[in-house]
Amino acid sequence: MSDSTGNAPPPRSIWKATVGAVIVAALFLFIVIRAPDRSAATSPVATTSETPAAGAAATAAGEPNAEPAAAPADDLAAIMEGNIRAAEEGVQKSYPSAYKSDVVKIAMAPSEEVEFKAHMQPGDTLVYSWTSPQPLYVDMHGEPFTYPEEPAVRYEELDGVSSGNGWVTATFPGKNGWFWLNTSEESIIIELKVSGFYEELEEVYRKAP
């Protein structure tokens, strides 16, 4: 009878073959798993940068650091074209020269009368402030250059006041200003400040008590 174990491979050969098969299988599995990563990295369409469309979507979604893009000049012009109207007549006027400013100190004795006026043309505007250390009577009015053929226009009449602030726009060629009466028993100095468009500012009347 022949020995059936004489042709069997030795145990060491079986172990080596098994280990070799495991190593080959592991290498094959590694290559299969890594292959998609390499293809994605080398693909010409793969990118991590944000496209303009994605940036616009982030802005629309309210991304915290997103800033709205400025509207082109053509768009602004189009918006204005459909949302603007002409101003009412008389609310704006241009001049070839700069506006004037004057500060005048006007001394008055008790019971004395003084009148200061600015020469103005229609549409001219001035702003003013005046102060007095004592209460006075004041009549703010305008007189056409043709006065008394044309009547004067009264803007304000006050008694017992020590200051005034405001503006006046001329509606005719003439003089606009203030008549003061020192109703106190003390000599005073009025400080008058005016700024705006007028031809000149002058004292036009004074009457001692």
Secondary structure, DSSP 8 states (H G I E B T S, - for coil): ---TTSSS--HHHHHHHHHHHHHHHHHHHHHHHHHHHHHHHH-TT---S--HHHHHHHHHTT-TT-------HHHHHHHHHTS-----TTS----SS--EEEEEEEEE-TT-EEEEEEEE-TT-EEEEEEEEEEEEEEEEEEEETTTTSS--EEEEEEEEEEEEEEEEE-SSSEEEEEEEE--SSS-EEEEEEEEES-SEEEEEEEE--
